[in-house]
Amino acid sequence: MNTSTKTIDTEAIKQSIDLREYAGRFTTLHRESAHELAGPCPKCGGDDRFHCDADWFFCRQCHTKRGDIIEFITWKDGVSFKEAAATLTNTPLPAPATRRAPAHRQPTEQPKDWQRQAEAIAEQAHARLFDDNNEEAEIGRHYLEHVRKLEPHVWLSFKLGFAKDAPLPGTKGEQRAPAIVIPWYRDGKVVAMRFRFLQWHEYTDSEGKPRREKQTALTGSSFSGVFHGAQALEGNIAEFSTLLLIEGEVNGMSVWQVSSYSRLDVLSLGSESASMTPAMIEQAKQYATVMVFLDKAKRARAIQELLPAAYLIESPSGQDANDMLQAGTLGSFLALHRFQAAKSLHEQERLLWDLWDAARAWNGVDTDTKRMIAYIAKTLGKQVQLAEVRPGTWRIV
């Protein structure tokens, strides 16, 4: 086989892969402008010295000249041009000029000392959030319960915490703000940690550059190849259960709060630049039904290419899951789309009994979900009776 670099269609490779999406597997990126993302360098670390858009990248510390997607692989992994091209096309050279998904690298293991540090931060932050005597954490509890409408059992299941002084990105720790601590787990170990500030922060960073940020991450976090929220699922995947893939940890927790008793599992991809590895795809395929609820239709369609049977949910009027949780409409919204995603009368009936189970649980269902249950029951010729046990909360009687 001729593996000369002349046989490699580099333009086809570059056009087929968004460098922002690919780089986002190895570092945490935030939006710098309409097209540019920035974050810690996947090779030398730092804070936000790495920048990229769809076609180029650079690092102010260790790769100051702009490079393309092939250069990114050769630089980061220390491989040859031909090896980088083969990685990106996932095929033996010569690479054809067709659109192919890039090969997914297995996530790297964090050093044990990093994990010990991360787990200590998570434990301390979690204890602080649940300590009613800790007055500093009251703003975190208020933010979660009264602003985001996330209930304490959600904080517990997702092991949320509170940090009074998380560093603002790009300030070298000189500017800090209170934040919710959101740990990410794989096999019971912390592999990444997000700090979600209680509000957007507009400030000038250490280089005199204006910034507007709502979150940051613990240096060394690895978000690649892992869903957020897996630790809150109940063991093995139940037969006939449904999976919802969503963006953002807060959105995922919002869905879990209203659906965890109705055989709807939810897993978050995290940021909009996150990608699904083959292992993540295989995990999703174990579910009888997969639904995808992402902010951008283009991104949702890309996931559907990986999971062709997936049902796509469009954002209503720009609202995300937490917006609907705050409005009291999330439960009914999800129930409606599960009903529409059902492929047979048998699946529709199964959904009705899944919602029945939710309405029998200790926290019941909200008024809109109760109406949706009644609608599905009427459509299927069934009778279901619910009673209001407290204002806005209904249970099966």
N, C-alpha and C positions, 0 to 999 in steps of 0.2 A: 504493500500500500504506500502510495506517495504521500508523505506527511509534510511536504514543503509548505512553508507559510504562505506561498503564493496560492495554494488551493483553498485557503480559508477565506470565506466571505465575511470579513470583519464588519462590514457595514450592516449586513443582515443580522449579525449577532447583536450589534449595538442597538439597532432599531427594534429588536424583539424584546429587549429587557430594559426595564426602568431601573436605573442605578440606585435611585432612592429606595425602591422596594427591596432590592437585593442587599444593599448596605444595611438596611434596617433590621436584618436578621442577626447582625453582629454587634449592634450598638443601639442606644436609645436616641432617637432623633426627634427634634422639635422643629416647628415651622419657623423659618427665618424670614421668608417672604412668600410671595404667591407661588413660586416654583422651587425655592431653595430650602433645604433642611440642614440642620446642624446638630452636633452632639459630641460626646466623647469619641476620640479616635479609637477604632477597633484594634489598632496596633500599638499605639503608645499611650493611650488613655487620655488624661487631661479632663477638661470640662466640656468645652464646645469648640475645640480646635479643628474638628473635622466638619467639612461642608460638602454638600453634593446637590445636584439637581438630576434630572432624568438622564443626562448625557455625560456629566463630568463629576469629578471629586477632587478635593485637595485637603491636606492637613497642614496647618501652619507650622507644625513642629517637625514632622518626619517625611512629608511629601508635599513640598510647597508649590510644585508645578501641577497644573490641572492634568488629570488623566481620565481615560475612558473606562468602561466596564472591564475590558480585558486587562488593562493596566492595574485596575483595582485588585484583581485576583492575583496577578503576578507579584504585586507589591505586598499584599496582605499575607499570602500563603507561601511566598518564596518559591514559586513554580515557574516553569518556562511558559513562553507565549503559547506554544501548542497545547501544553497541559491545561492552561487557563481556558483556551478555546474549547477543549474537549469537556471541561467541567461545565461550561456555560451551555453547551449544546446537548450535553448528556448523551453523546454519541461518539463512536470512533471517528477520527479524522479520515478524509477531509469532511468538514462540516457542511451540510447542505444549507442553501439559502432559504430555509423555512423557519417559521416561528416555532420555537420549542421552549418549554419551561426549563429554567436553569436547574442544575443538579442541586440538591439540598444537602448541606454539610450537617453532620451530627453536631449538636451543641457541645461545646467544650465543658469540661468539669471545672467548677471553681475550686481553688485551693481550699483545703480544709480550714485554714485559719480565716479565710474570707467568710466561709459558711458559719463558722462559730461566731464571728463578729456580727453577721447579718441576723442570725437567729437570736443573739443576745439583744440586738436593737429591737427586733420584732417582739420578743417577750416583754421587754421593759416598756415599750410603747403600748402594748396590749394591756398590760397591768395598769398603766397610767390612765388609759381611756376608761377603764372600768372602776377606777378608784374614785368614789364620790367625794372623798376628802381632798382630792387633788383639784384645787380651784382653777389652776391654769388649764386643765384639760376640759373644763366646762364648755369652753368655746368650741372644742371639737365635738363634744356630745351634742351641743345645740345644733351645730352645723349638720351633723349626720341625721339627727332625729327630726329637726324642725325645718331645715332648709332642704335637705335631700330626701327627707321622709323615709329614711332607712331605719328600721327598728333594731333594738339592741340584740335580738337573736341573730340578726344578719351580721352585726359586728362580730359576734362570737363565732359564728360558723366560718367566716372569712378571716378571722384572727386580725381584725383591724386594730390599729393603734393610734396614738397621738404623739406628735413631736412638736414641742413649743418653738423650736428654732431650726427648721430645715434650711439648708443653704439655697439661696436663689441662684439659678444657673448663671455662669459667667462672672461670678463675683468672688471666686476663690474663698468662699465661706465668710466674706466680710459683711455680706447682707443676708439676713435670715428672716424667716417668717414661719408662723405655725402651720402645721400640715397634718393631714390624715396619712398614716403609714399603711401601705397596702403591700403585704408580702406575697410573692409568687412562689408556689411550691411544686416540686417534682419529687415523687416518691418520698414524701414526708420531709424533704429538706428544702430550705429556702434557697432559691436560685436567682431571685431578682427581688428588687424592692422599689416600689414607686412611692413618692411623696406627693400627695395631692394637696396643694395649698387651698385655704378656705376661701380664697378669692383670686381673681386675676391680679397680677402685680405688674405695674409699669414702672420701670426704673432704668438707670444707666449702669451698665456693667463695668467691669474693671478696665475695659479698653475704651470707655467713653461712648459705647454704642447703646442706643435706646433699645430696650427689651420689653416684651409683654409676655409673661409666662404664667401658666396655671399649675405646672407640675415639674418635677425633676426625678432623678433616680439615684439610688446608691451606687457610687462608682464600683464597677466590677460586676454589675447586674447582667445576667444573660437571659433575655426575653425570648431568644430564638428557640423554636422547637417545643414550646410549652404553652398550654392554654392557662389563662387565669381562671380559677374557680373550681378546678378539678377536686381540690381537697374538700369542698362542700357537698360533693355528690355522694350518694349512699351506696358505696361498694360497687358491685358489678352493674353493668347496663341491663336494665330490666327489659324483658321481652316486650315488643310492640311500643317501646317508649320513643319519645320525640326529643331531638336535640335542636336547640336554637344557638346558632353562632352569631356573635354580636361584637361590636367594637366597644372598648372602654370598660374598665373594671366597674365603675359606678353603674353603668347600664346593665352589666351582667348581674350585679347584686340586686338591682331593682327587679329584674325579671325573676330571679330566684325567690325574692320575697313573696311574689304573688303566685308563683307556679310550682313551688317545690313539692307540694302535696298532690299535684295533678299529672305526674309522670311526664313532666317537661323538664329536661335537663338543660342547663345553659352554660356555655363556655365562651369566654371572651378571648378575642385575638389581641386585645390590647390596643395599640395605636393603629391608625389607618395604613401605615406602611408595613405592618407585620404580614408575614407570609406563612403558609401552611406547609410543613414538611411532610414527606410520605407517611411517617408514623402518625402525624396528626390527622391526615386524610383517612388512614385506615381506622383510626379510632372513631372518626365521625361516621364511617360507613357501617359500623356495627349497629347503628340506630335504624329503626324501621322507617322513620321520617326525619329528614334534616331540613330545617328552615334557616334562612340567612337574612339577617336584619342589619345592614350596614348603611352608613350615611350616604355613600356615593354609589350610584347605580353601576358605574364602570367597575368598581372594586367588587361589588356583589356578583356581577357577571363573571369576573375572573375566578371567584370561588366556585361558581356554578360550573365552570369548565372542568374543575377538579372533581366536583360532586354533581354530575349531570342531573341526578334526580332531585336535587335540592329545590325547595320552594322559596322564591325570593319575596321578601316583604319590603315594600317601599315606605320611606319615612313620611308620615302624614304631616304636611305643612311644615316640614323642617323640624318636627319634634323628635327627640330621641326617647329611649325607654324611660329615663329618669324624669324627663319632662312630663310624660304620661303618668308616671307613678305619682308625681306631685299633684297632677290634675285628677287623679282617681280613675283614670280610664285605661290603665295598662292591662289589667286582668281581662277585661272584655275585649280589648284590641287583640291580645294574644289568642283568646278563645275563638274569636271570629276567624283569624287567619289559620288556626289549626283546623277549624271546620272546613274552610275553603281548600286547605291542603289535603284533606282526606280524599282518598282515591276510590272509596267504595262505601256503600251503606254500612258495611261491617265496621269500617274505620270510624265513620261518623258516630255510630252507637258506642264504640269503644271510648271515643272522646267524651261523650256524655257521661259515661261512668267514671272516667278520670276526673272530670269536673265535679261529679257527685262526691268522689273521695275528698277533693279539696274542700268542698262545702261541709263535709263532716269533720274536718280537722279542727283543732282547737281555735285557730284564728279565723276560720270561716272564709267567706269571700265578700268582696265589696258589692255595692248596689248594682253597678253596671255589669259585673260578672254574673250576678244573680239573674239579671234580665237576659243575658246571653244564654245562660243555662236554660231558662224558660223558653227562649226562642228555639234552641236546638231540640229540646224535648218536644215542643209542639210540632216542629218540622218532622220529627221522627215518629210522631203519634204516641209519645210517652207522657207520663205524668210524674212531675217532681214537685214536691212542696217544700218551700224554704220559709223560715221565720227569721225576723230581725231580732237578734239577741242583744244588740247594742246599736246605737246610731251608726248607720252605714255599714253594718256587719251582719251577714246572713249565714244561717246554717240549716242543714237538712233537718227536718222534723219527721 
